[in-house]
Amino acid sequence: MTHLIFNNQGVGGLLAFDAKIFQMIKSKIEWCEYSHNFWHGCKKLGVECKACYMYRNKRKFDQDGSVVIRLSDATFYKPLFIKEKALIFTCSYSDFFLEEADAWRQDAWDVIKRTPWHTWLILTKRPERIIQCLPPDWGDGWDNVWLGVSVGIQESFHRAITLSEIPAKVRFISGEPLLEELDFQLKKDGKPLMHSFQWVLLGGESGDEIGPYKYRPSKLEWYERAISDIRQFQHVRIFVKQLGCHLRNELGLRDRFGGNIAEWPDHLRIREYPDYDF
């Protein structure tokens, strides 16, 4: 039998544990080593969420992806016991700044603060909530936290504009699902927005072949335009995650989501990380 024992000080009062229950499984997401969820469930925001993989996967188990729940202590506190440094993405099955998770976020920040050897990648569609949800000692950003926003259509660049005004050691944009050609040379107050970012992820949409979660079209030209734009900013690194289900079929790729870099055209085989000590 495994036991997790806390005193009345929460995570700070962890007294005993069985290490086996804290083992983490490597993530299948190409740009991180682990994906960690403090809670599950989310509320959809706009067209980019239409084929959401969390909703798809929840449906397989007859679960409602819109129901937000805190995960067990055994899951919540796992990163405290992963002693090798790692890139950890949170939250892959929710949004870290989701309003419904406000009651649990301070405990999550506590885990992140107590694991300075990890680098935490926090990706959100709700950057307007970041400032009010940051810990009091955030300052110009914690050394082990990168902040990112999802931008799958041009209209969503407002998220990047909002994030550009929030202090962080590394800021990044996730162009996934990439649903149209994006203009990364967008300017804010007369200056290129990309001056405020260090990393861009690009990825095509995954989804079903039929039904409400069917993937949408994608074009190689969208990736080529994005890469060309971003290369104008020498400090910004690019990571092409996957080409998605549409291009998988169009190009005859074997990988389910078009994520095997060896199958791609040479000029798209780009997987870089920011110039930051992590």
Phi and psi in degrees as GROMACS dihedral restraints (atoms count N, CA, C in turn):
[ dihedral_restraints ]
;  ai    aj    ak    al  type     phi  dphi    fc
    3     4     5     6     1  -100.9    20    10
    4     5     6     7     1   147.6    20    10
    6     7     8     9     1  -134.9    20    10
    7     8     9    10     1   141.3    20    10
    9    10    11    12     1  -123.4    20    10
   10    11    12    13     1   120.3    20    10
   12    13    14    15     1  -119.2    20    10
   13    14    15    16     1   125.9    20    10
   15    16    17    18     1  -121.4    20    10
   16    17    18    19     1   151.2    20    10
   18    19    20    21     1   -97.7    20    10
   19    20    21    22     1  -167.6    20    10
   21    22    23    24     1   -79.8    20    10
   22    23    24    25     1    11.6    20    10
   24    25    26    27     1  -104.3    20    10
   25    26    27    28     1    19.2    20    10
   27    28    29    30     1    65.9    20    10
   28    29    30    31     1  -139.0    20    10
   30    31    32    33     1   -61.1    20    10
   31    32    33    34     1   -31.0    20    10
   33    34    35    36     1   -66.7    20    10
   34    35    36    37     1   -16.4    20    10
   36    37    38    39     1  -104.0    20    10
   37    38    39    40     1    21.3    20    10
   39    40    41    42     1   -63.8    20    10
   40    41    42    43     1   120.3    20    10
   42    43    44    45     1  -106.0    20    10
   43    44    45    46     1   -36.5    20    10
   45    46    47    48     1  -155.0    20    10
   46    47    48    49     1   154.3    20    10
   48    49    50    51     1  -160.4    20    10
   49    50    51    52     1   160.4    20    10
   51    52    53    54     1  -101.6    20    10
   52    53    54    55     1   114.1    20    10
   54    55    56    57     1   -58.8    20    10
   55    56    57    58     1   -25.6    20    10
   57    58    59    60     1   -61.4    20    10
   58    59    60    61     1   -33.1    20    10
   60    61    62    63     1   -77.8    20    10
   61    62    63    64     1    -6.8    20    10
   63    64    65    66     1  -103.0    20    10
   64    65    66    67     1     8.1    20    10
   66    67    68    69     1   -67.8    20    10
   67    68    69    70     1   134.9    20    10
   69    70    71    72     1  -108.8    20    10
   70    71    72    73     1   144.2    20    10
   72    73    74    75     1   -92.9    20    10
   73    74    75    76     1   135.4    20    10
   75    76    77    78     1   -57.3    20    10
   76    77    78    79     1   142.2    20    10
   78    79    80    81     1   -78.2    20    10
   79    80    81    82     1   149.7    20    10
   81    82    83    84     1   -86.9    20    10
   82    83    84    85     1    -5.4    20    10
   84    85    86    87     1   -75.1    20    10
   85    86    87    88     1   122.9    20    10
   87    88    89    90     1   -64.5    20    10
   88    89    90    91     1   -27.8    20    10
   90    91    92    93     1   -95.6    20    10
   91    92    93    94     1     6.9    20    10
   93    94    95    96     1  -137.7    20    10
   94    95    96    97     1   169.4    20    10
   96    97    98    99     1   -95.6    20    10
   97    98    99   100     1   -37.9    20    10
   99   100   101   102     1  -132.1    20    10
  100   101   102   103     1   148.5    20    10
  102   103   104   105     1  -115.4    20    10
  103   104   105   106     1   129.7    20    10
  105   106   107   108     1  -126.1    20    10
  106   107   108   109     1   133.2    20    10
  108   109   110   111     1  -116.0    20    10
  109   110   111   112     1   126.0    20    10
  111   112   113   114     1   -83.4    20    10
  112   113   114   115     1   -26.6    20    10
  114   115   116   117     1  -148.7    20    10
  115   116   117   118     1   163.4    20    10
  117   118   119   120     1  -117.8    20    10
  118   119   120   121     1   155.4    20    10
  120   121   122   123     1    99.8    20    10
  121   122   123   124     1   147.7    20    10
  123   124   125   126     1  -157.0    20    10
  124   125   126   127     1   168.2    20    10
  126   127   128   129     1  -113.5    20    10
  127   128   129   130     1   127.0    20    10
  129   130   131   132     1   -65.7    20    10
  130   131   132   133     1   143.6    20    10
  132   133   134   135     1  -128.4    20    10
  133   134   135   136     1    95.9    20    10
  135   136   137   138     1    78.8    20    10
  136   137   138   139     1  -172.4    20    10
  138   139   140   141     1   -67.7    20    10
  139   140   141   142     1   -28.4    20    10
  141   142   143   144     1   -64.1    20    10
  142   143   144   145     1   -23.6    20    10
  144   145   146   147     1   -88.3    20    10
  145   146   147   148     1    -0.8    20    10
  147   148   149   150     1   -54.0    20    10
  148   149   150   151     1   -48.3    20    10
  150   151   152   153     1  -103.1    20    10
  151   152   153   154     1    29.7    20    10
  153   154   155   156     1   -44.5    20    10
  154   155   156   157     1   125.8    20    10
  156   157   158   159     1   -68.5    20    10
  157   158   159   160     1   -29.2    20    10
  159   160   161   162     1   -65.1    20    10
  160   161   162   163     1   -45.7    20    10
  162   163   164   165     1   -61.7    20    10
  163   164   165   166     1   -41.9    20    10
  165   166   167   168     1   -60.9    20    10
  166   167   168   169     1   -47.2    20    10
  168   169   170   171     1   -68.8    20    10
  169   170   171   172     1   -36.6    20    10
  171   172   173   174     1   -62.9    20    10
  172   173   174   175     1   -39.1    20    10
  174   175   176   177     1   -61.1    20    10
  175   176   177   178     1   -32.9    20    10
  177   178   179   180     1   -60.2    20    10
  178   179   180   181     1   -26.5    20    10
  180   181   182   183     1  -107.8    20    10
  181   182   183   184     1    19.5    20    10
  183   184   185   186     1    57.1    20    10
  184   185   186   187     1    37.9    20    10
  186   187   188   189     1  -111.0    20    10
  187   188   189   190     1   154.0    20    10
  189   190   191   192     1   -97.9    20    10
  190   191   192   193     1   113.6    20    10
  192   193   194   195     1   -66.2    20    10
  193   194   195   196     1   -14.2    20    10
  195   196   197   198     1   -85.6    20    10
  196   197   198   199     1    -7.8    20    10
  198   199   200   201     1   -85.5    20    10
  199   200   201   202     1   122.1    20    10
  201   202   203   204     1   -98.9    20    10
  202   203   204   205     1   122.5    20    10
  204   205   206   207     1  -134.0    20    10
  205   206   207   208     1   142.2    20    10
  207   208   209   210     1   -76.2    20    10
  208   209   210   211     1   138.8    20    10
  210   211   212   213     1   -82.8    20    10
  211   212   213   214     1   166.9    20    10
  213   214   215   216     1   -62.1    20    10
  214   215   216   217     1   158.7    20    10
  216   217   218   219     1   -57.2    20    10
  217   218   219   220     1   -38.1    20    10
  219   220   221   222     1   -60.0    20    10
  220   221   222   223     1   -31.8    20    10
  222   223   224   225     1   -88.0    20    10
  223   224   225   226     1   -45.3    20    10
  225   226   227   228     1   -54.0    20    10
  226   227   228   229     1   -41.7    20    10
  228   229   230   231     1  -100.8    20    10
  229   230   231   232     1     9.5    20    10
  231   232   233   234     1   -52.7    20    10
  232   233   234   235     1   -44.4    20    10
  234   235   236   237     1   -59.3    20    10
  235   236   237   238     1   -22.3    20    10
  237   238   239   240     1   -62.0    20    10
  238   239   240   241     1   -22.7    20    10
  240   241   242   243     1  -111.7    20    10
  241   242   243   244     1    10.3    20    10
  243   244   245   246     1   -96.3    20    10
  244   245   246   247     1   103.2    20    10
  246   247   248   249     1   -87.1    20    10
  247   248   249   250     1   -19.4    20    10
  249   250   251   252     1   -81.3    20    10
  250   251   252   253     1   141.0    20    10
  252   253   254   255     1   -66.1    20    10
  253   254   255   256     1   146.1    20    10
  255   256   257   258     1  -152.2    20    10
  256   257   258   259     1   155.3    20    10
  258   259   260   261     1   -87.1    20    10
  259   260   261   262     1   118.6    20    10
  261   262   263   264     1  -120.8    20    10
  262   263   264   265     1   123.7    20    10
  264   265   266   267     1   -93.9    20    10
  265   266   267   268     1   130.5    20    10
  267   268   269   270     1  -139.7    20    10
  268   269   270   271     1   137.5    20    10
  270   271   272   273     1  -114.1    20    10
  271   272   273   274     1   122.6    20    10
  273   274   275   276     1   -73.1    20    10
  274   275   276   277     1   -21.4    20    10
  276   277   278   279     1  -111.1    20    10
  277   278   279   280     1    20.0    20    10
  279   280   281   282     1  -167.4    20    10
  280   281   282   283     1  -154.8    20    10
  282   283   284   285     1  -134.3    20    10
  283   284   285   286     1   127.3    20    10
  285   286   287   288     1   -59.5    20    10
  286   287   288   289     1   -29.7    20    10
  288   289   290   291     1  -103.7    20    10
  289   290   291   292     1    19.4    20    10
  291   292   293   294     1   -60.8    20    10
  292   293   294   295     1   133.0    20    10
  294   295   296   297     1   -60.1    20    10
  295   296   297   298     1   -36.9    20    10
  297   298   299   300     1   -66.3    20    10
  298   299   300   301     1   -12.5    20    10
  300   301   302   303     1  -103.1    20    10
  301   302   303   304     1     9.9    20    10
  303   304   305   306     1   -56.0    20    10
  304   305   306   307     1   -36.4    20    10
  306   307   308   309     1   -68.5    20    10
  307   308   309   310     1   -20.0    20    10
  309   310   311   312     1  -108.1    20    10
  310   311   312   313     1   -10.0    20    10
  312   313   314   315     1   -66.9    20    10
  313   314   315   316     1   -35.7    20    10
  315   316   317   318     1   -62.2    20    10
  316   317   318   319     1   -38.4    20    10
  318   319   320   321     1   -63.9    20    10
  319   320   321   322     1   -37.5    20    10
  321   322   323   324     1   -65.9    20    10
  322   323   324   325     1   -43.8    20    10
  324   325   326   327     1   -59.0    20    10
  325   326   327   328     1   -36.5    20    10
  327   328   329   330     1   -62.4    20    10
  328   329   330   331     1   -42.3    20    10
  330   331   332   333     1   -62.7    20    10
  331   332   333   334     1   -44.1    20    10
  333   334   335   336     1   -63.4    20    10
  334   335   336   337     1   -42.1    20    10
  336   337   338   339     1   -66.6    20    10
  337   338   339   340     1   -34.4    20    10
  339   340   341   342     1   -81.8    20    10
  340   341   342   343     1     1.5    20    10
  342   343   344   345     1  -125.7    20    10
  343   344   345   346     1    61.9    20    10
  345   346   347   348     1   -67.0    20    10
  346   347   348   349     1   -13.3    20    10
  348   349   350   351     1   -78.4    20    10
  349   350   351   352     1   -17.9    20    10
  351   352   353   354     1   -88.9    20    10
  352   353   354   355     1   155.1    20    10
  354   355   356   357     1  -110.3    20    10
  355   356   357   358     1   121.2    20    10
  357   358   359   360     1  -100.4    20    10
  358   359   360   361     1   127.1    20    10
  360   361   362   363     1  -106.9    20    10
  361   362   363   364     1   107.3    20    10
  363   364   365   366     1  -103.3    20    10
  364   365   366   367     1   115.5    20    10
  366   367   368   369     1  -112.9    20    10
  367   368   369   370     1   131.7    20    10
  369   370   371   372     1  -140.0    20    10
  370   371   372   373     1   157.3    20    10
  372   373   374   375     1  -107.3    20    10
  373   374   375   376     1     8.8    20    10
  375   376   377   378     1  -126.0    20    10
  376   377   378   379     1    55.0    20    10
  378   379   380   381     1   -64.4    20    10
  379   380   381   382     1   -21.2    20    10
  381   382   383   384     1   -66.2    20    10
  382   383   384   385     1   -14.4    20    10
  384   385   386   387     1   -98.9    20    10
  385   386   387   388     1    -6.1    20    10
  387   388   389   390     1   -61.9    20    10
  388   389   390   391     1   -51.6    20    10
  390   391   392   393     1   -54.3    20    10
  391   392   393   394     1   -45.4    20    10
  393   394   395   396     1   -72.9    20    10
  394   395   396   397     1   -13.7    20    10
  396   397   398   399     1  -106.6    20    10
  397   398   399   400     1     0.4    20    10
  399   400   401   402     1   -75.3    20    10
  400   401   402   403     1   150.5    20    10
  402   403   404   405     1   -68.7    20    10
  403   404   405   406     1   155.3    20    10
  405   406   407   408     1   -59.4    20    10
  406   407   408   409     1   -29.6    20    10
  408   409   410   411     1   -99.4    20    10
  409   410   411   412     1    25.1    20    10
  411   412   413   414     1   -62.0    20    10
  412   413   414   415     1   -41.0    20    10
  414   415   416   417     1    58.5    20    10
  415   416   417   418     1  -126.2    20    10
  417   418   419   420     1   -93.3    20    10
  418   419   420   421     1    18.0    20    10
  420   421   422   423     1   114.7    20    10
  421   422   423   424     1   144.1    20    10
  423   424   425   426     1   -77.3    20    10
  424   425   426   427     1   144.6    20    10
  426   427   428   429     1   -61.4    20    10
  427   428   429   430     1   -27.2    20    10
  429   430   431   432     1  -105.1    20    10
  430   431   432   433     1    20.6    20    10
  432   433   434   435     1  -128.9    20    10
  433   434   435   436     1   127.4    20    10
  435   436   437   438     1  -107.9    20    10
  436   437   438   439     1   140.2    20    10
  438   439   440   441     1  -112.1    20    10
  439   440   441   442     1   133.3    20    10
  441   442   443   444     1  -136.6    20    10
  442   443   444   445     1   161.3    20    10
  444   445   446   447     1  -130.0    20    10
  445   446   447   448     1   150.8    20    10
  447   448   449   450     1   -89.1    20    10
  448   449   450   451     1   130.3    20    10
  450   451   452   453     1  -138.3    20    10
  451   452   453   454     1    96.4    20    10
  453   454   455   456     1  -101.2    20    10
  454   455   456   457     1   -15.6    20    10
  456   457   458   459     1  -135.9    20    10
  457   458   459   460     1   157.8    20    10
  459   460   461   462     1   -58.8    20    10
  460   461   462   463     1   -36.6    20    10
  462   463   464   465     1   -60.1    20    10
  463   464   465   466     1   -23.7    20    10
  465   466   467   468     1   -86.7    20    10
  466   467   468   469     1     3.7    20    10
  468   469   470   471     1   -65.3    20    10
  469   470   471   472     1   -13.1    20    10
  471   472   473   474     1   -59.3    20    10
  472   473   474   475     1   -28.8    20    10
  474   475   476   477     1   -64.8    20    10
  475   476   477   478     1   -42.0    20    10
  477   478   479   480     1   -67.7    20    10
  478   479   480   481     1   -36.5    20    10
  480   481   482   483     1   -62.8    20    10
  481   482   483   484     1   -43.2    20    10
  483   484   485   486     1   -62.7    20    10
  484   485   486   487     1   -46.5    20    10
  486   487   488   489     1   -64.3    20    10
  487   488   489   490     1   -31.7    20    10
  489   490   491   492     1   -61.2    20    10
  490   491   492   493     1   -19.5    20    10
  492   493   494   495     1   -96.7    20    10
  493   494   495   496     1     1.8    20    10
  495   496   497   498     1  -106.6    20    10
  496   497   498   499     1   129.0    20    10
  498   499   500   501     1   -64.8    20    10
  499   500   501   502     1   136.4    20    10
  501   502   503   504     1  -163.6    20    10
  502   503   504   505     1   148.5    20    10
  504   505   506   507     1   -66.1    20    10
  505   506   507   508     1   -39.1    20    10
  507   508   509   510     1  -137.7    20    10
  508   509   510   511     1   132.7    20    10
  510   511   512   513     1  -115.4    20    10
  511   512   513   514     1   143.0    20    10
  513   514   515   516     1  -142.8    20    10
  514   515   516   517     1   161.8    20    10
  516   517   518   519     1  -120.5    20    10
  517   518   519   520     1   133.4    20    10
  519   520   521   522     1  -105.6    20    10
  520   521   522   523     1   107.4    20    10
  522   523   524   525     1   -87.9    20    10
  523   524   525   526     1    62.3    20    10
  525   526   527   528     1  -146.7    20    10
  526   527   528   529     1   128.7    20    10
  528   529   530   531     1   -73.0    20    10
  529   530   531   532     1   135.1    20    10
  531   532   533   534     1   -79.0    20    10
  532   533   534   535     1   107.0    20    10
  534   535   536   537     1  -106.9    20    10
  535   536   537   538     1    -7.2    20    10
  537   538   539   540     1  -165.4    20    10
  538   539   540   541     1   172.0    20    10
  540   541   542   543     1   -67.5    20    10
  541   542   543   544     1   130.6    20    10
  543   544   545   546     1  -109.9    20    10
  544   545   546   547     1   148.0    20    10
  546   547   548   549     1  -104.8    20    10
  547   548   549   550     1   100.1    20    10
  549   550   551   552     1   -84.3    20    10
  550   551   552   553     1     1.9    20    10
  552   553   554   555     1   -95.8    20    10
  553   554   555   556     1    16.1    20    10
  555   556   557   558     1   -54.2    20    10
  556   557   558   559     1   143.4    20    10
  558   559   560   561     1  -113.0    20    10
  559   560   561   562     1   149.0    20    10
  561   562   563   564     1  -128.2    20    10
  562   563   564   565     1   121.3    20    10
  564   565   566   567     1    54.2    20    10
  565   566   567   568     1    38.6    20    10
  567   568   569   570     1    82.0    20    10
  568   569   570   571     1    -1.7    20    10
  570   571   572   573     1  -118.4    20    10
  571   572   573   574     1   147.0    20    10
  573   574   575   576     1   -58.6    20    10
  574   575   576   577     1   130.6    20    10
  576   577   578   579     1   -59.9    20    10
  577   578   579   580     1   -33.3    20    10
  579   580   581   582     1   -66.9    20    10
  580   581   582   583     1   -11.5    20    10
  582   583   584   585     1   -62.4    20    10
  583   584   585   586     1   -20.1    20    10
  585   586   587   588     1   -96.6    20    10
  586   587   588   589     1     4.0    20    10
  588   589   590   591     1  -127.1    20    10
  589   590   591   592     1   153.9    20    10
  591   592   593   594     1  -118.9    20    10
  592   593   594   595     1    -9.5    20    10
  594   595   596   597     1  -153.0    20    10
  595   596   597   598     1   142.0    20    10
  597   598   599   600     1  -133.4    20    10
  598   599   600   601     1   128.5    20    10
  600   601   602   603     1  -100.7    20    10
  601   602   603   604     1   140.9    20    10
  603   604   605   606     1  -127.7    20    10
  604   605   606   607     1   136.9    20    10
  606   607   608   609     1  -162.6    20    10
  607   608   609   610     1   141.7    20    10
  609   610   611   612     1   -82.8    20    10
  610   611   612   613     1   164.1    20    10
  612   613   614   615     1   -78.6    20    10
  613   614   615   616     1   137.2    20    10
  615   616   617   618     1   -95.9    20    10
  616   617   618   619     1   159.7    20    10
  618   619   620   621     1   170.4    20    10
  619   620   621   622     1  -174.7    20    10
  621   622   623   624     1   -86.0    20    10
  622   623   624   625     1   164.4    20    10
  624   625   626   627     1   -77.6    20    10
  625   626   627   628     1   -27.1    20    10
  627   628   629   630     1  -142.2    20    10
  628   629   630   631     1   167.7    20    10
  630   631   632   633     1    92.3    20    10
  631   632   633   634     1  -171.6    20    10
  633   634   635   636     1   -67.5    20    10
  634   635   636   637     1   -18.2    20    10
  636   637   638   639     1  -109.6    20    10
  637   638   639   640     1    27.6    20    10
  639   640   641   642     1   -67.2    20    10
  640   641   642   643     1   135.7    20    10
  642   643   644   645     1   -66.6    20    10
  643   644   645   646     1   157.5    20    10
  645   646   647   648     1  -107.9    20    10
  646   647   648   649     1   165.0    20    10
  648   649   650   651     1   -62.5    20    10
  649   650   651   652     1   156.3    20    10
  651   652   653   654     1  -146.4    20    10
  652   653   654   655     1   155.2    20    10
  654   655   656   657     1  -130.8    20    10
  655   656   657   658     1   142.0    20    10
  657   658   659   660     1   -59.1    20    10
  658   659   660   661     1   -33.0    20    10
  660   661   662   663     1   -61.2    20    10
  661   662   663   664     1   -29.0    20    10
  663   664   665   666     1   -66.7    20    10
  664   665   666   667     1   -39.7    20    10
  666   667   668   669     1   -68.1    20    10
  667   668   669   670     1   -43.1    20    10
  669   670   671   672     1   -63.0    20    10
  670   671   672   673     1   -41.4    20    10
  672   673   674   675     1   -64.6    20    10
  673   674   675   676     1   -45.3    20    10
  675   676   677   678     1   -61.1    20    10
  676   677   678   679     1   -46.8    20    10
  678   679   680   681     1   -62.5    20    10
  679   680   681   682     1   -43.0    20    10
  681   682   683   684     1   -61.1    20    10
  682   683   684   685     1   -44.4    20    10
  684   685   686   687     1   -62.0    20    10
  685   686   687   688     1   -48.3    20    10
  687   688   689   690     1   -67.7    20    10
  688   689   690   691     1   -32.0    20    10
  690   691   692   693     1   -65.8    20    10
  691   692   693   694     1   -11.4    20    10
  693   694   695   696     1   -71.9    20    10
  694   695   696   697     1   -13.7    20    10
  696   697   698   699     1  -115.5    20    10
  697   698   699   700     1   100.9    20    10
  699   700   701   702     1   -64.0    20    10
  700   701   702   703     1   -21.6    20    10
  702   703   704   705     1   -84.5    20    10
  703   704   705   706     1   -10.9    20    10
  705   706   707   708     1   -93.5    20    10
  706   707   708   709     1   130.8    20    10
  708   709   710   711     1  -102.0    20    10
  709   710   711   712     1   154.6    20    10
  711   712   713   714     1  -122.2    20    10
  712   713   714   715     1   139.4    20    10
  714   715   716   717     1  -132.8    20    10
  715   716   717   718     1   109.7    20    10
  717   718   719   720     1   -87.7    20    10
  718   719   720   721     1   112.4    20    10
  720   721   722   723     1   -81.4    20    10
  721   722   723   724     1   -53.4    20    10
  723   724   725   726     1  -159.8    20    10
  724   725   726   727     1   158.8    20    10
  726   727   728   729     1   -94.3    20    10
  727   728   729   730     1    -9.2    20    10
  729   730   731   732     1    85.3    20    10
  730   731   732   733     1   172.4    20    10
  732   733   734   735     1   -70.8    20    10
  733   734   735   736     1   -36.0    20    10
  735   736   737   738     1   -63.2    20    10
  736   737   738   739     1   -50.3    20    10
  738   739   740   741     1   -71.8    20    10
  739   740   741   742     1   -27.2    20    10
  741   742   743   744     1   -56.4    20    10
  742   743   744   745     1   -47.2    20    10
  744   745   746   747     1   -70.2    20    10
  745   746   747   748     1   -42.5    20    10
  747   748   749   750     1   -65.1    20    10
  748   749   750   751     1   -37.0    20    10
  750   751   752   753     1   -96.6    20    10
  751   752   753   754     1    -3.8    20    10
  753   754   755   756     1    69.4    20    10
  754   755   756   757     1    38.2    20    10
  756   757   758   759     1   -79.7    20    10
  757   758   759   760     1   153.7    20    10
  759   760   761   762     1   -90.5    20    10
  760   761   762   763     1   -34.0    20    10
  762   763   764   765     1   -63.2    20    10
  763   764   765   766     1   136.8    20    10
  765   766   767   768     1   -54.4    20    10
  766   767   768   769     1   -41.5    20    10
  768   769   770   771     1  -110.6    20    10
  769   770   771   772     1    13.5    20    10
  771   772   773   774     1    67.9    20    10
  772   773   774   775     1    35.7    20    10
  774   775   776   777     1  -102.0    20    10
  775   776   777   778     1     1.8    20    10
  777   778   779   780     1   -86.7    20    10
  778   779   780   781     1   105.1    20    10
  780   781   782   783     1   -59.6    20    10
  781   782   783   784     1   -27.4    20    10
  783   784   785   786     1   -66.8    20    10
  784   785   786   787     1   -18.3    20    10
  786   787   788   789     1   -91.2    20    10
  787   788   789   790     1    -6.0    20    10
  789   790   791   792     1   -88.0    20    10
  790   791   792   793     1   162.4    20    10
  792   793   794   795     1   -58.5    20    10
  793   794   795   796     1   144.0    20    10
  795   796   797   798     1   -54.9    20    10
  796   797   798   799     1   -38.8    20    10
  798   799   800   801     1   -73.3    20    10
  799   800   801   802     1    -8.3    20    10
  801   802   803   804     1  -101.8    20    10
  802   803   804   805     1    -2.9    20    10
  804   805   806   807     1   -80.8    20    10
  805   806   807   808     1    75.1    20    10
  807   808   809   810     1  -126.5    20    10
  808   809   810   811     1   118.6    20    10
  810   811   812   813     1  -140.5    20    10
  811   812   813   814     1    88.9    20    10
  813   814   815   816     1  -112.8    20    10
  814   815   816   817     1   160.8    20    10
  816   817   818   819     1  -124.4    20    10
  817   818   819   820     1   154.9    20    10
  819   820   821   822     1   -58.3    20    10
  820   821   822   823     1   153.9    20    10
  822   823   824   825     1   -79.3    20    10
  823   824   825   826     1    77.2    20    10
  825   826   827   828     1  -144.4    20    10
  826   827   828   829     1   138.6    20    10
  828   829   830   831     1   -76.4    20    10
  829   830   831   832     1   103.9    20    10
